[in-house]
Amino acid sequence: MEWTEFYKFVRVWLTAIASLAFCFKMSNTVPPGPKRLILVVLPIVGLFLYLPLTISSPHLGGTTGFFLAWLANFKLLLWAFNQGPLASGSSISLPLFVALACLPIKIQQTPNSKPKEEALFPVLGYGVKALIIILFVRIYDYSDYLHPKILLLFYAFHIYFLLEIILVVGATLARTLMGLELEPQFNQPVLATSLQDFWGKRWNLMVTGILRPTVYVPTVKTCSRLIGRKWAPLPGVFMTFVVSGVMHELIFYYLGRVRPTWEVGGFFILHGICLTIEIVLKMTLDERWRLSRVISGPLTTGFVMATGIWLFLPAFGKSKIDVRAFEEYAAIGALLRSMTNVSPSTVTQ
């Protein structure tokens, strides 16, 4: 990773902060509705879709794409109609508006009552996950000797740990600067007992929280007039996964800059279909026909892992994202070694 990439990253984020400050300024000038959407939000949405393209680093560009092109844009679309986390009226400050818009955070409504000793365990857990990522990077040096499926399995845990750490860093930054109690990003996804439990209550809860008001709720309201309230959640769930698939394809484009193959989108569409079927079965079958947690838990984890290895993870290799990421790891390692290696002549001077 060259220093020019870091400078591009800083420039992009300064532009994003200035754009969000402009939106905040327009809060009292342009009323919510189509006028705010057209005059204020849509130009910023277009800008935020473009900005990640100016960064070629997969780590910096992918993270920026997720924060700006997805999270910030969806929150701004809600704000255009005075909805979502940014629609707090005059009580919200400019720093809080910017943080809520572009960082993966959600303010916790009830205070956190956990003792400090218990709060240390997540910190230690993130440290362990960071060490595991470093171990994975070392293992990748011997990837020629590993079975491709084993390598994809390592990728799965690598992505999960890295994503969780990135989201936690963003949340910690907001917590430190704003003094806010924030909701967790993940909730032990390996303990999920169904697809509904995995996607709705455990995996990447920030994305779940932003897709619900922007896609699920409007779809349910529209379909309720056509098929009734009982069945309206089904197309709402499916459409949510379709939009999620499209946005993941966009993030992968930011990461690899190759033409989409729609395998990643297919992964989410497949899960949308399966989750819709699961909900139908829960609505129609008697309670006694449902599987116990001992069985449904491993089945859920196995299905997510198997479909991920089949459709989601191969995209990293096809677009050479893994190769470029390893090159960045090597460059960072070389930079750290150059900073820590002090020659004897330097010491004696």
C-alpha positions in Angstrom: 0.0 0.0 0.0 1.5 3.3 -1.1 1.3 6.5 0.8 -0.7 8.0 -2.1 -3.5 5.6 -1.3 -3.6 6.8 2.2 -3.7 10.4 1.0 -6.6 9.5 -1.3 -8.4 7.9 1.6 -8.0 11.0 3.7 -9.2 13.2 0.9 -12.2 11.1 0.2 -13.3 11.2 3.9 -12.7 15.0 4.2 -15.0 15.3 1.1 -17.6 13.0 2.7 -17.5 14.9 6.0 -17.9 18.2 4.1 -20.9 16.8 2.2 -22.6 15.6 5.3 -22.0 19.0 6.9 -23.8 20.5 3.9 -26.7 18.1 4.4 -26.9 19.1 8.1 -26.9 22.8 7.1 -29.8 22.1 4.7 -31.9 20.5 7.5 -33.5 23.8 8.4 -33.5 25.2 4.9 -35.0 22.4 2.7 -38.1 20.7 4.2 -38.4 16.9 4.2 -39.9 15.3 1.1 -39.3 15.1 -2.6 -37.7 18.6 -2.6 -35.0 17.6 -0.1 -34.5 14.2 -1.9 -33.9 15.9 -5.3 -32.0 19.0 -4.3 -29.9 17.7 -1.4 -29.8 13.9 -1.1 -29.5 12.5 -4.6 -26.4 14.6 -5.5 -24.7 13.4 -2.4 -25.8 9.8 -3.1 -24.1 10.0 -6.5 -21.0 11.5 -5.0 -20.8 8.8 -2.3 -21.2 6.1 -5.0 -18.2 7.7 -6.9 -15.8 8.4 -4.1 -14.8 4.8 -3.3 -13.8 4.4 -7.0 -10.9 6.8 -6.4 -9.2 4.4 -3.9 -7.6 1.3 -5.4 -6.6 -0.3 -2.0 -9.1 -3.2 -1.3 -9.0 -2.6 2.4 -9.4 1.2 2.3 -11.7 1.2 -0.8 -13.9 -1.6 0.4 -14.4 -0.1 3.8 -15.1 3.3 2.4 -17.6 1.8 -0.1 -19.4 0.0 2.7 -19.6 3.1 5.0 -20.4 5.7 2.3 -22.0 4.0 -0.7 -24.2 1.7 1.4 -24.7 2.9 5.0 -24.5 6.7 4.5 -26.5 6.7 1.3 -29.3 4.6 2.8 -29.5 6.7 5.9 -29.6 9.9 3.8 -32.4 8.5 1.7 -34.4 8.0 5.0 -33.4 11.4 6.2 -34.8 12.9 3.0 -38.3 12.0 4.3 -37.4 12.8 8.0 -37.0 9.2 8.9 -34.2 7.0 10.3 -31.4 7.8 12.7 -30.6 11.2 11.2 -34.1 12.5 11.7 -33.7 13.7 15.3 -34.8 17.3 14.7 -32.9 20.2 16.2 -31.5 18.1 19.1 -28.9 16.4 16.9 -25.5 18.1 16.6 -23.3 18.3 13.6 -20.6 15.8 14.9 -23.3 13.4 15.9 -25.1 13.8 12.5 -21.8 13.0 10.6 -21.0 10.0 12.9 -24.5 8.5 12.6 -24.5 9.0 8.9 -21.2 7.4 7.9 -20.2 5.1 10.7 -21.7 1.7 11.4 -23.3 2.7 14.7 -26.7 2.7 16.4 -27.3 4.5 19.7 -28.3 2.1 22.5 -31.7 3.2 23.9 -31.2 1.4 27.3 -28.0 2.0 29.3 -25.4 -0.7 29.4 -25.5 -2.2 32.9 -22.7 -4.7 32.5 -19.8 -4.4 35.0 -16.4 -3.4 33.8 -15.0 -6.9 34.4 -17.5 -8.4 32.1 -16.9 -5.7 29.5 -13.2 -6.7 29.3 -14.1 -10.1 27.7 -15.2 -8.6 24.3 -11.9 -6.6 24.2 -9.9 -9.8 24.8 -12.0 -11.6 22.2 -11.2 -9.0 19.5 -7.5 -9.2 20.4 -7.6 -13.0 19.9 -9.4 -12.5 16.6 -6.8 -10.0 15.5 -4.1 -12.6 16.3 -5.9 -15.2 14.4 -6.1 -13.0 11.3 -2.3 -12.5 11.6 -1.9 -16.3 11.8 -4.1 -16.7 8.7 -1.9 -14.3 6.8 1.1 -16.4 7.6 -0.7 -19.6 6.6 -1.6 -18.1 3.2 2.1 -18.2 2.4 1.6 -22.0 2.2 -1.7 -21.8 0.2 -0.2 -24.0 -2.5 -0.1 -26.9 -0.1 -3.7 -26.4 1.2 -6.9 -27.9 -0.3 -9.0 -25.1 -2.0 -12.0 -25.8 0.2 -9.8 -25.5 3.4 -8.5 -22.2 2.1 -12.0 -21.0 1.5 -12.9 -22.0 5.0 -10.0 -19.9 6.3 -11.2 -17.0 4.1 -14.7 -17.3 5.7 -13.3 -16.9 9.3 -10.9 -14.2 8.1 -13.7 -12.1 6.6 -15.9 -12.5 9.6 -13.2 -11.6 12.1 -11.9 -8.7 9.9 -15.4 -7.3 9.4 -16.2 -7.5 13.1 -13.0 -5.7 14.0 -13.6 -2.9 11.4 -17.1 -2.3 12.6 -16.0 -2.3 16.3 -13.2 0.2 15.5 -15.8 2.5 13.9 -18.1 2.1 16.9 -15.3 2.6 19.4 -14.3 5.8 17.6 -17.8 7.1 17.8 -18.1 6.0 21.5 -14.9 7.7 22.4 -15.6 11.0 20.6 -19.4 11.2 21.4 -19.6 9.4 24.8 -22.5 7.2 23.5 -23.5 3.7 24.4 -23.8 1.8 21.1 -25.5 -1.4 20.2 -23.3 -4.4 19.3 -22.6 -5.3 15.6 -22.8 -9.0 15.9 -24.5 -11.4 18.3 -22.6 -14.7 18.2 -23.8 -15.8 14.7 -22.4 -19.3 15.2 -25.2 -19.9 17.8 -28.0 -19.2 15.3 -30.8 -21.8 15.2 -32.4 -20.7 12.0 -31.8 -18.5 9.0 -34.3 -16.0 10.4 -32.3 -16.0 13.7 -29.0 -15.7 11.8 -29.8 -12.8 9.4 -32.3 -11.0 11.6 -30.8 -11.1 15.1 -27.1 -12.1 14.9 -25.2 -11.3 11.7 -24.1 -7.7 10.9 -26.9 -6.1 12.8 -26.1 -2.6 11.4 -26.9 -3.7 7.9 -30.1 -5.4 9.1 -31.1 -2.3 10.9 -30.7 -0.1 7.8 -32.3 -2.5 5.3 -35.4 -2.9 7.4 -36.7 0.8 7.2 -35.4 1.3 3.6 -36.5 -1.9 1.9 -38.5 -4.3 4.1 -41.0 -1.9 5.7 -41.9 -0.1 2.4 -42.3 -3.4 0.6 -44.5 -4.8 3.3 -46.7 -1.7 3.3 -47.1 -1.9 -0.5 -47.8 -5.6 -0.6 -50.2 -5.4 2.3 -52.7 -3.7 -0.1 -52.3 -6.5 -2.6 -52.0 -9.8 -0.7 -52.9 -8.8 2.9 -50.9 -8.3 6.0 -50.4 -11.9 6.8 -48.4 -12.7 3.7 -46.9 -9.3 3.0 -43.7 -10.0 5.0 -42.7 -12.7 2.5 -42.0 -10.4 -0.5 -40.6 -7.9 2.0 -38.0 -10.5 3.2 -37.2 -11.5 -0.4 -36.8 -8.0 -1.7 -34.5 -7.2 1.3 -32.2 -9.9 0.2 -32.3 -8.9 -3.4 -31.2 -5.3 -2.5 -28.6 -6.8 -0.1 -27.2 -8.9 -3.0 -27.0 -5.9 -5.3 -25.2 -3.8 -2.7 -22.7 -6.7 -2.0 -22.0 -6.9 -5.7 -21.2 -3.1 -5.6 -18.9 -3.6 -2.6 -17.1 -6.4 -4.4 -16.7 -4.1 -7.4 -15.1 -1.5 -5.2 -12.8 -4.3 -3.9 -11.8 -5.9 -7.2 -12.8 -3.6 -10.0 -13.9 -6.5 -12.2 -17.3 -7.1 -14.0 -19.8 -8.6 -11.6 -20.5 -12.4 -12.0 -23.6 -12.1 -9.7 -22.5 -15.2 -7.7 -22.4 -13.0 -4.6 -25.8 -11.6 -5.4 -27.0 -15.2 -6.1 -25.9 -16.2 -2.6 -28.2 -13.6 -1.0 -31.1 -14.3 -3.4 -30.8 -18.0 -2.5 -30.9 -17.2 1.2 -33.8 -14.9 0.6 -35.7 -17.8 -1.1 -34.8 -20.2 1.7 -35.7 -17.8 4.5 -39.0 -17.1 2.8 -39.7 -20.8 2.7 -38.6 -21.1 6.3 -41.1 -18.4 7.4 -43.9 -20.1 5.4 -43.2 -23.4 7.2 -43.2 -21.7 10.6 -46.5 -20.0 9.7 -48.2 -23.2 8.5 -46.7 -26.1 10.6 -47.6 -27.0 14.1 -45.1 -26.3 16.9 -44.5 -30.0 17.4 -43.0 -30.4 13.9 -40.3 -27.8 14.5 -36.7 -29.0 14.9 -35.0 -28.7 18.3 -32.1 -26.3 18.7 -29.6 -29.2 18.9 -30.5 -30.1 15.3 -31.5 -26.7 13.8 -28.3 -25.0 15.0 -25.7 -27.1 13.2 -28.0 -27.3 10.2 -28.2 -23.5 10.0 -24.4 -23.0 10.4 -23.7 -25.8 7.9 -26.0 -24.3 5.3 -24.6 -20.8 5.7 -21.0 -22.1 5.4 -21.7 -24.5 2.5 -23.5 -21.9 0.4 -20.9 -19.3 1.3 -18.1 -21.6 0.1 -20.1 -22.4 -3.0 -21.2 -18.9 -4.1 -19.8 -16.1 -1.9 -16.1 -16.8 -1.1 -14.9 -17.8 -4.6 -15.5 -14.2 -5.7 -12.5 -13.2 -3.7 -10.3 -15.4 -5.8 -11.9 -14.7 -9.2 -11.5 -10.9 -8.8 -8.0 -11.3 -7.2 -9.1 -9.5 -4.1 -7.2 -12.0 -2.0 -3.9 -11.5 -3.9 -4.2 -7.7 -3.6 -5.0 -8.0 0.1 -2.0 -10.2 0.7 0.2 -7.7 -1.1 -1.1 -5.0 1.2 -0.3 -7.1 4.2 3.2 -7.7 2.9 3.7 -3.9 2.3 2.4 -3.1 5.8 4.7 -5.7 7.3 7.7 -4.3 5.4 6.8 -0.8 6.6 6.6 -1.9 10.2 9.9 -3.7 10.0 11.5 -0.6 8.5 10.2 1.5 11.3 11.3 -0.9 14.1 14.7 -1.8 12.6 17.2 0.8 14.0 20.7 0.6 12.8 23.6 0.8 15.4 25.0 3.9 13.6 21.6 5.6 14.2 21.7 4.8 17.9 25.2 6.1 18.4 24.5 9.4 16.7 
